[in-house]
Amino acid sequence: MADSEYTLPRPEFDSPVKLLIVVAPFYRDIADMLIEGAQAEIEAAGGTSEVIEVPGALEIPTAIGMAERLSNYDGYVGLGCVIRGETTHYETVCNDSSRGITLLGLQGLCIGNGILTVENREQALARADSTRMNKGGGAAAAALHLIALARKWGGQRSGVGFKPARDEYRLAGDLKDTPTA
């Protein structure tokens, strides 16, 4: 076992980065600590962020996927907390939220996973506190490092997955062509 932990140096960017922080605030105080840590890390790297809230950890990957298709962010930070309870729901939420984030990452999205999966509230507080384990800051750092790699290897991303040409859809108004059955 290693005697010390190693942290990568903070990445530097030629142009600013903008991240979306997607948080499931079921445990509000823990979520707020995670957000604080993530925002501090993003700002320290010269980036900006926006925070949105979703109902639970299972919705975090869905919101990130939607934002990737419909918005213009360089990367994403998923934050939340799942504390083991008396049922198997814990395993479902932990596994599926993590799997969803991993699948999005394998498609090329730059995501830091800061969803805490813990046995009890004390473990959550230790990990969320920015003066202790700072897992929110760690998740933001992970996203920032992935953005730096994406820019190094391919420049700015134009998106992942299906995106119709701008003239193929309209949010309101007439259709481009007359549909036929």
PyMOL commands that place a pseudoatom at each C-alpha (Angstrom):
pseudoatom trace, name=CA, resn=MET, resi=1, chain=A, elem=C, hetatm=0, pos=[0.000, 0.000, 0.000]
pseudoatom trace, name=CA, resn=ALA, resi=2, chain=A, elem=C, hetatm=0, pos=[1.278, 3.471, -0.852]
pseudoatom trace, name=CA, resn=ASP, resi=3, chain=A, elem=C, hetatm=0, pos=[2.473, 5.744, 1.932]
pseudoatom trace, name=CA, resn=SER, resi=4, chain=A, elem=C, hetatm=0, pos=[0.853, 8.829, 0.427]
pseudoatom trace, name=CA, resn=GLU, resi=5, chain=A, elem=C, hetatm=0, pos=[-1.815, 9.851, -2.019]
pseudoatom trace, name=CA, resn=TYR, resi=6, chain=A, elem=C, hetatm=0, pos=[-0.974, 11.583, -5.290]
pseudoatom trace, name=CA, resn=THR, resi=7, chain=A, elem=C, hetatm=0, pos=[-3.104, 14.331, -6.783]
pseudoatom trace, name=CA, resn=LEU, resi=8, chain=A, elem=C, hetatm=0, pos=[-2.627, 15.471, -10.353]
pseudoatom trace, name=CA, resn=PRO, resi=9, chain=A, elem=C, hetatm=0, pos=[-1.696, 19.125, -10.796]
pseudoatom trace, name=CA, resn=ARG, resi=10, chain=A, elem=C, hetatm=0, pos=[-4.676, 21.339, -11.634]
pseudoatom trace, name=CA, resn=PRO, resi=11, chain=A, elem=C, hetatm=0, pos=[-5.080, 21.573, -15.429]
pseudoatom trace, name=CA, resn=GLU, resi=12, chain=A, elem=C, hetatm=0, pos=[-4.601, 24.910, -17.177]
pseudoatom trace, name=CA, resn=PHE, resi=13, chain=A, elem=C, hetatm=0, pos=[-6.731, 26.096, -20.062]
pseudoatom trace, name=CA, resn=ASP, resi=14, chain=A, elem=C, hetatm=0, pos=[-6.058, 28.499, -22.945]
pseudoatom trace, name=CA, resn=SER, resi=15, chain=A, elem=C, hetatm=0, pos=[-9.749, 29.390, -23.070]
pseudoatom trace, name=CA, resn=PRO, resi=16, chain=A, elem=C, hetatm=0, pos=[-12.300, 29.286, -20.243]
pseudoatom trace, name=CA, resn=VAL, resi=17, chain=A, elem=C, hetatm=0, pos=[-14.284, 26.168, -19.421]
pseudoatom trace, name=CA, resn=LYS, resi=18, chain=A, elem=C, hetatm=0, pos=[-17.923, 25.983, -18.423]
pseudoatom trace, name=CA, resn=LEU, resi=19, chain=A, elem=C, hetatm=0, pos=[-19.281, 23.065, -16.461]
pseudoatom trace, name=CA, resn=LEU, resi=20, chain=A, elem=C, hetatm=0, pos=[-22.762, 22.007, -15.488]
pseudoatom trace, name=CA, resn=ILE, resi=21, chain=A, elem=C, hetatm=0, pos=[-23.096, 20.721, -11.938]
pseudoatom trace, name=CA, resn=VAL, resi=22, chain=A, elem=C, hetatm=0, pos=[-26.047, 18.329, -11.717]
pseudoatom trace, name=CA, resn=VAL, resi=23, chain=A, elem=C, hetatm=0, pos=[-26.998, 17.681, -8.109]
pseudoatom trace, name=CA, resn=ALA, resi=24, chain=A, elem=C, hetatm=0, pos=[-29.537, 15.450, -6.402]
pseudoatom trace, name=CA, resn=PRO, resi=25, chain=A, elem=C, hetatm=0, pos=[-30.223, 17.359, -3.159]
pseudoatom trace, name=CA, resn=PHE, resi=26, chain=A, elem=C, hetatm=0, pos=[-32.019, 14.608, -1.188]
pseudoatom trace, name=CA, resn=TYR, resi=27, chain=A, elem=C, hetatm=0, pos=[-29.688, 15.333, 1.728]
pseudoatom trace, name=CA, resn=ARG, resi=28, chain=A, elem=C, hetatm=0, pos=[-29.596, 19.124, 1.357]
pseudoatom trace, name=CA, resn=ASP, resi=29, chain=A, elem=C, hetatm=0, pos=[-26.716, 19.854, 3.738]
pseudoatom trace, name=CA, resn=ILE, resi=30, chain=A, elem=C, hetatm=0, pos=[-24.497, 17.209, 2.157]
pseudoatom trace, name=CA, resn=ALA, resi=31, chain=A, elem=C, hetatm=0, pos=[-25.394, 18.381, -1.353]
pseudoatom trace, name=CA, resn=ASP, resi=32, chain=A, elem=C, hetatm=0, pos=[-24.539, 21.971, -0.434]
pseudoatom trace, name=CA, resn=MET, resi=33, chain=A, elem=C, hetatm=0, pos=[-21.101, 20.913, 0.823]
pseudoatom trace, name=CA, resn=LEU, resi=34, chain=A, elem=C, hetatm=0, pos=[-20.451, 18.947, -2.382]
pseudoatom trace, name=CA, resn=ILE, resi=35, chain=A, elem=C, hetatm=0, pos=[-21.501, 21.936, -4.502]
pseudoatom trace, name=CA, resn=GLU, resi=36, chain=A, elem=C, hetatm=0, pos=[-19.225, 24.244, -2.497]
pseudoatom trace, name=CA, resn=GLY, resi=37, chain=A, elem=C, hetatm=0, pos=[-16.229, 21.990, -3.105]
pseudoatom trace, name=CA, resn=ALA, resi=38, chain=A, elem=C, hetatm=0, pos=[-16.988, 21.568, -6.812]
pseudoatom trace, name=CA, resn=GLN, resi=39, chain=A, elem=C, hetatm=0, pos=[-17.501, 25.281, -7.436]
pseudoatom trace, name=CA, resn=ALA, resi=40, chain=A, elem=C, hetatm=0, pos=[-14.279, 26.189, -5.613]
pseudoatom trace, name=CA, resn=GLU, resi=41, chain=A, elem=C, hetatm=0, pos=[-12.266, 23.754, -7.750]
pseudoatom trace, name=CA, resn=ILE, resi=42, chain=A, elem=C, hetatm=0, pos=[-13.830, 24.969, -10.992]
pseudoatom trace, name=CA, resn=GLU, resi=43, chain=A, elem=C, hetatm=0, pos=[-13.208, 28.622, -10.085]
pseudoatom trace, name=CA, resn=ALA, resi=44, chain=A, elem=C, hetatm=0, pos=[-9.606, 27.839, -9.089]
pseudoatom trace, name=CA, resn=ALA, resi=45, chain=A, elem=C, hetatm=0, pos=[-9.083, 26.484, -12.617]
pseudoatom trace, name=CA, resn=GLY, resi=46, chain=A, elem=C, hetatm=0, pos=[-10.527, 29.698, -14.100]
pseudoatom trace, name=CA, resn=GLY, resi=47, chain=A, elem=C, hetatm=0, pos=[-13.804, 28.066, -15.099]
pseudoatom trace, name=CA, resn=THR, resi=48, chain=A, elem=C, hetatm=0, pos=[-17.449, 28.840, -14.531]
pseudoatom trace, name=CA, resn=SER, resi=49, chain=A, elem=C, hetatm=0, pos=[-20.339, 26.614, -13.561]
pseudoatom trace, name=CA, resn=GLU, resi=50, chain=A, elem=C, hetatm=0, pos=[-24.076, 26.424, -13.439]
pseudoatom trace, name=CA, resn=VAL, resi=51, chain=A, elem=C, hetatm=0, pos=[-25.992, 24.282, -10.952]
pseudoatom trace, name=CA, resn=ILE, resi=52, chain=A, elem=C, hetatm=0, pos=[-29.203, 22.406, -11.667]
pseudoatom trace, name=CA, resn=GLU, resi=53, chain=A, elem=C, hetatm=0, pos=[-31.093, 20.080, -9.358]
pseudoatom trace, name=CA, resn=VAL, resi=54, chain=A, elem=C, hetatm=0, pos=[-32.743, 16.765, -10.196]
pseudoatom trace, name=CA, resn=PRO, resi=55, chain=A, elem=C, hetatm=0, pos=[-35.034, 14.603, -8.038]
pseudoatom trace, name=CA, resn=GLY, resi=56, chain=A, elem=C, hetatm=0, pos=[-32.513, 11.862, -7.272]
pseudoatom trace, name=CA, resn=ALA, resi=57, chain=A, elem=C, hetatm=0, pos=[-29.206, 10.224, -8.154]
pseudoatom trace, name=CA, resn=LEU, resi=58, chain=A, elem=C, hetatm=0, pos=[-30.828, 8.078, -10.850]
pseudoatom trace, name=CA, resn=GLU, resi=59, chain=A, elem=C, hetatm=0, pos=[-31.793, 11.226, -12.762]
pseudoatom trace, name=CA, resn=ILE, resi=60, chain=A, elem=C, hetatm=0, pos=[-28.257, 12.657, -12.830]
pseudoatom trace, name=CA, resn=PRO, resi=61, chain=A, elem=C, hetatm=0, pos=[-27.109, 10.747, -15.960]
pseudoatom trace, name=CA, resn=THR, resi=62, chain=A, elem=C, hetatm=0, pos=[-30.350, 11.580, -17.758]
pseudoatom trace, name=CA, resn=ALA, resi=63, chain=A, elem=C, hetatm=0, pos=[-29.971, 15.300, -17.045]
pseudoatom trace, name=CA, resn=ILE, resi=64, chain=A, elem=C, hetatm=0, pos=[-26.332, 15.234, -18.178]
pseudoatom trace, name=CA, resn=GLY, resi=65, chain=A, elem=C, hetatm=0, pos=[-27.312, 13.457, -21.403]
pseudoatom trace, name=CA, resn=MET, resi=66, chain=A, elem=C, hetatm=0, pos=[-30.050, 16.006, -22.052]
pseudoatom trace, name=CA, resn=ALA, resi=67, chain=A, elem=C, hetatm=0, pos=[-27.714, 18.920, -21.355]
pseudoatom trace, name=CA, resn=GLU, resi=68, chain=A, elem=C, hetatm=0, pos=[-25.130, 17.491, -23.744]
pseudoatom trace, name=CA, resn=ARG, resi=69, chain=A, elem=C, hetatm=0, pos=[-27.694, 17.306, -26.541]
pseudoatom trace, name=CA, resn=LEU, resi=70, chain=A, elem=C, hetatm=0, pos=[-29.419, 20.624, -25.844]
pseudoatom trace, name=CA, resn=SER, resi=71, chain=A, elem=C, hetatm=0, pos=[-26.776, 22.932, -24.325]
pseudoatom trace, name=CA, resn=ASN, resi=72, chain=A, elem=C, hetatm=0, pos=[-23.150, 23.900, -24.662]
pseudoatom trace, name=CA, resn=TYR, resi=73, chain=A, elem=C, hetatm=0, pos=[-21.036, 22.785, -21.706]
pseudoatom trace, name=CA, resn=ASP, resi=74, chain=A, elem=C, hetatm=0, pos=[-17.439, 21.595, -21.751]
pseudoatom trace, name=CA, resn=GLY, resi=75, chain=A, elem=C, hetatm=0, pos=[-18.051, 19.089, -18.976]
pseudoatom trace, name=CA, resn=TYR, resi=76, chain=A, elem=C, hetatm=0, pos=[-20.269, 17.915, -16.166]
pseudoatom trace, name=CA, resn=VAL, resi=77, chain=A, elem=C, hetatm=0, pos=[-20.124, 17.160, -12.458]
pseudoatom trace, name=CA, resn=GLY, resi=78, chain=A, elem=C, hetatm=0, pos=[-22.674, 14.779, -10.945]
pseudoatom trace, name=CA, resn=LEU, resi=79, chain=A, elem=C, hetatm=0, pos=[-23.213, 15.256, -7.209]
pseudoatom trace, name=CA, resn=GLY, resi=80, chain=A, elem=C, hetatm=0, pos=[-25.432, 13.499, -4.712]
pseudoatom trace, name=CA, resn=CYS, resi=81, chain=A, elem=C, hetatm=0, pos=[-25.488, 11.115, -1.802]
pseudoatom trace, name=CA, resn=VAL, resi=82, chain=A, elem=C, hetatm=0, pos=[-26.927, 7.638, -1.380]
pseudoatom trace, name=CA, resn=ILE, resi=83, chain=A, elem=C, hetatm=0, pos=[-26.926, 6.271, 2.174]
pseudoatom trace, name=CA, resn=ARG, resi=84, chain=A, elem=C, hetatm=0, pos=[-27.529, 2.541, 2.651]
pseudoatom trace, name=CA, resn=GLY, resi=85, chain=A, elem=C, hetatm=0, pos=[-30.986, 1.763, 3.935]
pseudoatom trace, name=CA, resn=GLU, resi=86, chain=A, elem=C, hetatm=0, pos=[-32.907, -1.376, 4.786]
pseudoatom trace, name=CA, resn=THR, resi=87, chain=A, elem=C, hetatm=0, pos=[-33.728, -2.432, 1.207]
pseudoatom trace, name=CA, resn=THR, resi=88, chain=A, elem=C, hetatm=0, pos=[-31.896, -3.295, -1.999]
pseudoatom trace, name=CA, resn=HIS, resi=89, chain=A, elem=C, hetatm=0, pos=[-32.874, 0.085, -3.446]
pseudoatom trace, name=CA, resn=TYR, resi=90, chain=A, elem=C, hetatm=0, pos=[-29.424, 1.292, -2.330]
pseudoatom trace, name=CA, resn=GLU, resi=91, chain=A, elem=C, hetatm=0, pos=[-27.651, -1.121, -4.692]
pseudoatom trace, name=CA, resn=THR, resi=92, chain=A, elem=C, hetatm=0, pos=[-29.925, -0.206, -7.591]
pseudoatom trace, name=CA, resn=VAL, resi=93, chain=A, elem=C, hetatm=0, pos=[-29.387, 3.535, -7.176]
pseudoatom trace, name=CA, resn=CYS, resi=94, chain=A, elem=C, hetatm=0, pos=[-25.621, 3.215, -6.647]
pseudoatom trace, name=CA, resn=ASN, resi=95, chain=A, elem=C, hetatm=0, pos=[-25.044, 0.832, -9.539]
pseudoatom trace, name=CA, resn=ASP, resi=96, chain=A, elem=C, hetatm=0, pos=[-27.366, 2.401, -12.077]
pseudoatom trace, name=CA, resn=SER, resi=97, chain=A, elem=C, hetatm=0, pos=[-26.386, 6.021, -11.477]
pseudoatom trace, name=CA, resn=SER, resi=98, chain=A, elem=C, hetatm=0, pos=[-22.706, 5.085, -11.740]
pseudoatom trace, name=CA, resn=ARG, resi=99, chain=A, elem=C, hetatm=0, pos=[-23.325, 2.943, -14.827]
pseudoatom trace, name=CA, resn=GLY, resi=100, chain=A, elem=C, hetatm=0, pos=[-25.230, 5.773, -16.515]
pseudoatom trace, name=CA, resn=ILE, resi=101, chain=A, elem=C, hetatm=0, pos=[-22.413, 8.231, -15.893]
pseudoatom trace, name=CA, resn=THR, resi=102, chain=A, elem=C, hetatm=0, pos=[-19.821, 5.706, -17.088]
pseudoatom trace, name=CA, resn=LEU, resi=103, chain=A, elem=C, hetatm=0, pos=[-21.735, 5.045, -20.323]
pseudoatom trace, name=CA, resn=LEU, resi=104, chain=A, elem=C, hetatm=0, pos=[-21.957, 8.773, -21.036]
pseudoatom trace, name=CA, resn=GLY, resi=105, chain=A, elem=C, hetatm=0, pos=[-18.232, 9.080, -20.371]
pseudoatom trace, name=CA, resn=LEU, resi=106, chain=A, elem=C, hetatm=0, pos=[-17.479, 6.265, -22.796]
pseudoatom trace, name=CA, resn=GLN, resi=107, chain=A, elem=C, hetatm=0, pos=[-19.379, 8.249, -25.434]
pseudoatom trace, name=CA, resn=GLY, resi=108, chain=A, elem=C, hetatm=0, pos=[-16.937, 11.119, -24.933]
pseudoatom trace, name=CA, resn=LEU, resi=109, chain=A, elem=C, hetatm=0, pos=[-18.550, 13.323, -22.301]
pseudoatom trace, name=CA, resn=CYS, resi=110, chain=A, elem=C, hetatm=0, pos=[-16.222, 14.792, -19.668]
pseudoatom trace, name=CA, resn=ILE, resi=111, chain=A, elem=C, hetatm=0, pos=[-17.890, 13.901, -16.359]
pseudoatom trace, name=CA, resn=GLY, resi=112, chain=A, elem=C, hetatm=0, pos=[-16.731, 13.853, -12.765]
pseudoatom trace, name=CA, resn=ASN, resi=113, chain=A, elem=C, hetatm=0, pos=[-18.760, 11.454, -10.627]
pseudoatom trace, name=CA, resn=GLY, resi=114, chain=A, elem=C, hetatm=0, pos=[-19.314, 12.877, -7.156]
pseudoatom trace, name=CA, resn=ILE, resi=115, chain=A, elem=C, hetatm=0, pos=[-22.227, 10.705, -6.099]
pseudoatom trace, name=CA, resn=LEU, resi=116, chain=A, elem=C, hetatm=0, pos=[-21.368, 9.509, -2.609]
pseudoatom trace, name=CA, resn=THR, resi=117, chain=A, elem=C, hetatm=0, pos=[-22.349, 5.916, -1.826]
pseudoatom trace, name=CA, resn=VAL, resi=118, chain=A, elem=C, hetatm=0, pos=[-21.957, 5.439, 1.912]
pseudoatom trace, name=CA, resn=GLU, resi=119, chain=A, elem=C, hetatm=0, pos=[-23.095, 3.341, 4.842]
pseudoatom trace, name=CA, resn=ASN, resi=120, chain=A, elem=C, hetatm=0, pos=[-24.137, 6.200, 7.114]
pseudoatom trace, name=CA, resn=ARG, resi=121, chain=A, elem=C, hetatm=0, pos=[-24.498, 9.952, 7.497]
pseudoatom trace, name=CA, resn=GLU, resi=122, chain=A, elem=C, hetatm=0, pos=[-21.140, 10.361, 9.272]
pseudoatom trace, name=CA, resn=GLN, resi=123, chain=A, elem=C, hetatm=0, pos=[-19.319, 8.879, 6.258]
pseudoatom trace, name=CA, resn=ALA, resi=124, chain=A, elem=C, hetatm=0, pos=[-21.244, 11.215, 3.953]
pseudoatom trace, name=CA, resn=LEU, resi=125, chain=A, elem=C, hetatm=0, pos=[-20.369, 14.289, 5.991]
pseudoatom trace, name=CA, resn=ALA, resi=126, chain=A, elem=C, hetatm=0, pos=[-16.668, 13.370, 6.067]
pseudoatom trace, name=CA, resn=ARG, resi=127, chain=A, elem=C, hetatm=0, pos=[-16.596, 12.956, 2.290]
pseudoatom trace, name=CA, resn=ALA, resi=128, chain=A, elem=C, hetatm=0, pos=[-18.692, 16.019, 1.447]
pseudoatom trace, name=CA, resn=ASP, resi=129, chain=A, elem=C, hetatm=0, pos=[-16.893, 18.513, 3.700]
pseudoatom trace, name=CA, resn=SER, resi=130, chain=A, elem=C, hetatm=0, pos=[-14.547, 20.656, 1.582]
pseudoatom trace, name=CA, resn=THR, resi=131, chain=A, elem=C, hetatm=0, pos=[-12.104, 20.906, 4.500]
pseudoatom trace, name=CA, resn=ARG, resi=132, chain=A, elem=C, hetatm=0, pos=[-11.876, 17.115, 4.819]
pseudoatom trace, name=CA, resn=MET, resi=133, chain=A, elem=C, hetatm=0, pos=[-12.216, 14.651, 1.922]
pseudoatom trace, name=CA, resn=ASN, resi=134, chain=A, elem=C, hetatm=0, pos=[-13.785, 17.198, -0.485]
pseudoatom trace, name=CA, resn=LYS, resi=135, chain=A, elem=C, hetatm=0, pos=[-15.344, 14.700, -2.902]
pseudoatom trace, name=CA, resn=GLY, resi=136, chain=A, elem=C, hetatm=0, pos=[-17.235, 17.528, -4.658]
pseudoatom trace, name=CA, resn=GLY, resi=137, chain=A, elem=C, hetatm=0, pos=[-13.920, 19.194, -5.452]
pseudoatom trace, name=CA, resn=GLY, resi=138, chain=A, elem=C, hetatm=0, pos=[-12.492, 15.845, -6.515]
pseudoatom trace, name=CA, resn=ALA, resi=139, chain=A, elem=C, hetatm=0, pos=[-15.359, 15.243, -8.937]
pseudoatom trace, name=CA, resn=ALA, resi=140, chain=A, elem=C, hetatm=0, pos=[-14.889, 18.711, -10.438]
pseudoatom trace, name=CA, resn=ALA, resi=141, chain=A, elem=C, hetatm=0, pos=[-11.137, 18.088, -10.748]
pseudoatom trace, name=CA, resn=ALA, resi=142, chain=A, elem=C, hetatm=0, pos=[-11.847, 14.826, -12.584]
pseudoatom trace, name=CA, resn=ALA, resi=143, chain=A, elem=C, hetatm=0, pos=[-14.118, 16.615, -15.072]
pseudoatom trace, name=CA, resn=LEU, resi=144, chain=A, elem=C, hetatm=0, pos=[-11.533, 19.371, -15.577]
pseudoatom trace, name=CA, resn=HIS, resi=145, chain=A, elem=C, hetatm=0, pos=[-8.794, 16.825, -16.300]
pseudoatom trace, name=CA, resn=LEU, resi=146, chain=A, elem=C, hetatm=0, pos=[-11.003, 15.077, -18.851]
pseudoatom trace, name=CA, resn=ILE, resi=147, chain=A, elem=C, hetatm=0, pos=[-11.787, 18.417, -20.524]
pseudoatom trace, name=CA, resn=ALA, resi=148, chain=A, elem=C, hetatm=0, pos=[-8.058, 19.115, -20.733]
pseudoatom trace, name=CA, resn=LEU, resi=149, chain=A, elem=C, hetatm=0, pos=[-7.500, 15.719, -22.388]
pseudoatom trace, name=CA, resn=ALA, resi=150, chain=A, elem=C, hetatm=0, pos=[-10.377, 16.275, -24.809]
pseudoatom trace, name=CA, resn=ARG, resi=151, chain=A, elem=C, hetatm=0, pos=[-8.943, 19.645, -25.816]
pseudoatom trace, name=CA, resn=LYS, resi=152, chain=A, elem=C, hetatm=0, pos=[-5.447, 18.181, -26.153]
pseudoatom trace, name=CA, resn=TRP, resi=153, chain=A, elem=C, hetatm=0, pos=[-6.584, 15.339, -28.389]
pseudoatom trace, name=CA, resn=GLY, resi=154, chain=A, elem=C, hetatm=0, pos=[-9.369, 16.920, -30.357]
pseudoatom trace, name=CA, resn=GLY, resi=155, chain=A, elem=C, hetatm=0, pos=[-10.109, 20.519, -29.522]
pseudoatom trace, name=CA, resn=GLN, resi=156, chain=A, elem=C, hetatm=0, pos=[-13.566, 21.666, -28.571]
pseudoatom trace, name=CA, resn=ARG, resi=157, chain=A, elem=C, hetatm=0, pos=[-16.240, 18.991, -28.861]
pseudoatom trace, name=CA, resn=SER, resi=158, chain=A, elem=C, hetatm=0, pos=[-19.184, 19.514, -31.117]
pseudoatom trace, name=CA, resn=GLY, resi=159, chain=A, elem=C, hetatm=0, pos=[-21.355, 17.035, -29.267]
pseudoatom trace, name=CA, resn=VAL, resi=160, chain=A, elem=C, hetatm=0, pos=[-21.932, 13.355, -28.816]
pseudoatom trace, name=CA, resn=GLY, resi=161, chain=A, elem=C, hetatm=0, pos=[-24.689, 11.246, -30.291]
pseudoatom trace, name=CA, resn=PHE, resi=162, chain=A, elem=C, hetatm=0, pos=[-27.375, 12.211, -32.762]
pseudoatom trace, name=CA, resn=LYS, resi=163, chain=A, elem=C, hetatm=0, pos=[-27.791, 15.906, -33.427]
pseudoatom trace, name=CA, resn=PRO, resi=164, chain=A, elem=C, hetatm=0, pos=[-29.977, 16.911, -36.346]
pseudoatom trace, name=CA, resn=ALA, resi=165, chain=A, elem=C, hetatm=0, pos=[-28.841, 19.704, -38.620]
pseudoatom trace, name=CA, resn=ARG, resi=166, chain=A, elem=C, hetatm=0, pos=[-30.190, 23.052, -37.447]
pseudoatom trace, name=CA, resn=ASP, resi=167, chain=A, elem=C, hetatm=0, pos=[-32.572, 23.300, -40.388]
pseudoatom trace, name=CA, resn=GLU, resi=168, chain=A, elem=C, hetatm=0, pos=[-34.076, 19.852, -39.731]
pseudoatom trace, name=CA, resn=TYR, resi=169, chain=A, elem=C, hetatm=0, pos=[-36.051, 20.803, -36.646]
pseudoatom trace, name=CA, resn=ARG, resi=170, chain=A, elem=C, hetatm=0, pos=[-37.940, 23.685, -35.143]
pseudoatom trace, name=CA, resn=LEU, resi=171, chain=A, elem=C, hetatm=0, pos=[-39.100, 24.132, -31.593]
pseudoatom trace, name=CA, resn=ALA, resi=172, chain=A, elem=C, hetatm=0, pos=[-42.286, 25.830, -32.742]
pseudoatom trace, name=CA, resn=GLY, resi=173, chain=A, elem=C, hetatm=0, pos=[-43.781, 26.707, -36.082]
pseudoatom trace, name=CA, resn=ASP, resi=174, chain=A, elem=C, hetatm=0, pos=[-44.192, 24.994, -39.428]
pseudoatom trace, name=CA, resn=LEU, resi=175, chain=A, elem=C, hetatm=0, pos=[-42.473, 21.745, -40.334]
pseudoatom trace, name=CA, resn=LYS, resi=176, chain=A, elem=C, hetatm=0, pos=[-39.562, 21.928, -42.776]
pseudoatom trace, name=CA, resn=ASP, resi=177, chain=A, elem=C, hetatm=0, pos=[-41.312, 19.559, -45.223]
pseudoatom trace, name=CA, resn=THR, resi=178, chain=A, elem=C, hetatm=0, pos=[-44.832, 18.247, -45.562]
pseudoatom trace, name=CA, resn=PRO, resi=179, chain=A, elem=C, hetatm=0, pos=[-44.881, 14.900, -43.781]
pseudoatom trace, name=CA, resn=THR, resi=180, chain=A, elem=C, hetatm=0, pos=[-46.294, 11.916, -45.654]
pseudoatom trace, name=CA, resn=ALA, resi=181, chain=A, elem=C, hetatm=0, pos=[-47.544, 8.646, -44.266]
for i in range(1, 181): cmd.bond("trace and resi %d" % i, "trace and resi %d" % (i + 1))
show_as sticks, trace
zoom trace
